[in-house]
């Protein structure tokens, strides 16, 4: 199934939207990200040890990655959502195509310009596998004035890691 997702233009920059006091928020975000990545690495290493050092050769119930915290998952109060960002600042809004095909999110942008003296061609492609149960009809996107495409999708309860 192929579904095109409209890109909503914003007259604000990502910085305008996300940072009230840029330096403090940036530093706090960087500390949080470093902690998240450190926790993620620790969880992954612990799971790897448990998963690969089992005496039995039978498969474990559940998925190896179940319950991992991810910086891509945001809790927006009404539930959790997937939030992705793509730098498409080298492309005009009409050159950007965002769509879903089956359970994949596809971001494609293409720029071509030709003159008598030069020719410019650049292309951007990103593919992201969406968690099971994400409804393509509920995916929203916005393009900031500085060229950052933000894509948000509410996550169904089944796609969320079980609380511990």
C-alpha positions as CSV (number, residue, x, y, z in Angstrom):
1,X,0.0,0.0,0.0
2,X,1.4,3.4,-1.1
3,X,0.3,6.5,0.9
4,X,1.6,10.0,0.3
5,X,2.0,12.2,3.4
6,X,1.6,15.9,3.0
7,X,4.5,18.1,4.2
8,X,3.2,21.1,6.3
9,X,5.4,24.2,5.9
10,X,6.3,26.3,8.9
11,X,7.7,29.8,9.0
12,X,9.7,29.0,12.1
13,X,13.1,27.4,12.4
14,X,13.6,24.2,14.4
15,X,15.6,26.4,16.8
16,X,12.6,28.7,17.2
17,X,10.3,25.8,17.9
18,X,12.5,23.7,20.1
19,X,14.8,25.9,22.1
20,X,13.5,28.7,24.4
21,X,17.0,29.4,25.7
22,X,19.2,27.8,23.2
23,X,22.4,27.2,25.0
24,X,21.0,25.8,28.3
25,X,18.5,23.6,26.4
26,X,21.2,22.3,24.0
27,X,23.5,21.4,26.9
28,X,20.7,19.7,28.8
29,X,19.7,17.8,25.7
30,X,23.3,16.7,25.1
31,X,23.7,15.5,28.7
32,X,20.4,13.6,28.4
33,X,21.4,12.1,25.0
34,X,24.8,11.0,26.4
35,X,23.0,9.4,29.4
36,X,20.4,7.8,27.1
37,X,23.1,6.4,24.8
38,X,25.1,5.1,27.8
39,X,22.0,3.5,29.3
40,X,21.1,2.0,25.9
41,X,24.7,0.6,25.5
42,X,24.5,-0.9,29.0
43,X,21.1,-2.4,28.4
44,X,22.3,-3.8,25.1
45,X,25.4,-5.3,26.6
46,X,23.5,-6.9,29.4
47,X,20.9,-8.4,27.0
48,X,23.7,-9.6,24.8
49,X,25.4,-11.4,27.7
50,X,22.1,-12.9,28.8
51,X,21.0,-13.8,25.3
52,X,24.3,-15.3,24.0
53,X,25.5,-17.0,27.2
54,X,22.4,-19.2,27.8
55,X,23.2,-22.8,28.4
56,X,20.1,-23.9,26.5
57,X,20.0,-23.6,22.7
58,X,16.2,-23.0,22.7
59,X,15.0,-19.5,21.7
60,X,14.0,-17.2,24.5
61,X,10.4,-16.0,24.8
62,X,10.2,-12.4,23.6
63,X,12.5,-10.3,21.5
64,X,16.1,-9.5,22.2
65,X,15.4,-5.8,22.0
66,X,12.1,-5.7,24.0
67,X,11.9,-3.1,26.7
68,X,14.9,-1.0,25.4
69,X,14.5,2.7,25.8
70,X,15.0,4.7,22.6
71,X,15.6,8.4,22.1
72,X,13.3,8.2,19.0
73,X,10.3,7.5,21.2
74,X,8.8,10.6,22.8
75,X,6.1,10.6,25.5
76,X,3.8,13.5,24.6
77,X,1.3,13.1,27.4
78,X,-1.4,11.4,25.2
79,X,0.7,8.4,24.6
80,X,4.1,7.7,23.0
81,X,5.1,8.7,19.5
82,X,7.9,8.1,17.2
83,X,9.7,11.4,16.3
84,X,12.2,11.5,13.4
85,X,14.1,14.4,11.9
86,X,15.8,14.7,8.5
87,X,18.0,17.4,7.2
88,X,16.7,18.4,3.8
89,X,17.9,21.9,3.9
90,X,19.5,21.6,0.4
91,X,16.1,21.0,-1.2
92,X,13.0,23.2,-1.9
93,X,9.8,22.0,-0.3
94,X,8.3,21.0,-3.7
95,X,11.4,18.7,-4.2
96,X,10.7,16.6,-1.1
97,X,8.4,13.5,-1.2
98,X,7.4,11.8,2.1
99,X,5.4,8.6,1.8
100,X,4.7,5.2,3.4
101,X,5.0,2.0,1.5
102,X,3.8,-1.0,3.5
103,X,5.5,-0.5,6.9
104,X,8.3,1.7,5.7
105,X,8.6,5.5,5.8
106,X,10.4,6.8,2.7
107,X,11.9,10.3,2.4
108,X,13.0,11.3,-1.0
109,X,14.3,14.6,-2.3
110,X,15.8,15.5,-5.7
111,X,17.3,18.7,-6.9
112,X,18.4,19.4,-10.5
113,X,19.5,22.7,-12.1
114,X,21.2,23.2,-15.4
115,X,22.7,26.2,-17.0
116,X,25.0,26.8,-20.0
117,X,28.1,26.6,-17.7
118,X,27.1,24.1,-15.0
119,X,24.9,21.3,-14.0
120,X,23.9,20.4,-10.4
121,X,22.2,17.2,-9.3
122,X,21.7,16.0,-5.8
123,X,19.4,13.4,-4.3
124,X,18.4,12.4,-0.8
125,X,16.9,9.0,0.2
126,X,16.1,7.7,3.6
127,X,14.1,4.6,4.5
128,X,12.8,3.9,8.0
129,X,11.1,0.7,9.1
130,X,8.0,1.7,11.1
131,X,7.0,-0.3,14.2
132,X,4.2,-2.8,13.7
133,X,0.7,-1.2,14.0
134,X,1.7,2.4,13.2
135,X,-1.3,3.9,11.3
136,X,0.0,5.7,8.2
137,X,-3.1,8.0,8.3
138,X,-1.9,9.4,11.6
139,X,1.7,10.3,10.5
140,X,2.3,14.0,10.5
141,X,5.2,16.0,9.2
142,X,6.5,19.6,9.2
143,X,9.3,21.4,7.5
144,X,11.0,24.1,9.4
145,X,12.3,27.2,7.7
146,X,15.9,26.0,8.2
147,X,15.2,22.8,6.3
148,X,14.6,20.2,9.0
149,X,11.8,17.8,8.2
150,X,10.2,16.4,11.4
151,X,8.0,13.3,11.1
152,X,5.8,12.2,14.0
153,X,3.7,9.0,14.3
154,X,1.7,7.9,17.4
155,X,2.7,4.5,18.5
156,X,0.1,1.8,19.2
157,X,0.3,0.2,22.6
158,X,1.4,-3.1,21.1
159,X,4.5,-1.4,19.6
160,X,5.6,0.0,22.9
161,X,8.1,-1.8,25.2
162,X,6.5,-3.4,28.2
163,X,6.9,-1.2,31.4
164,X,9.1,-2.8,34.1
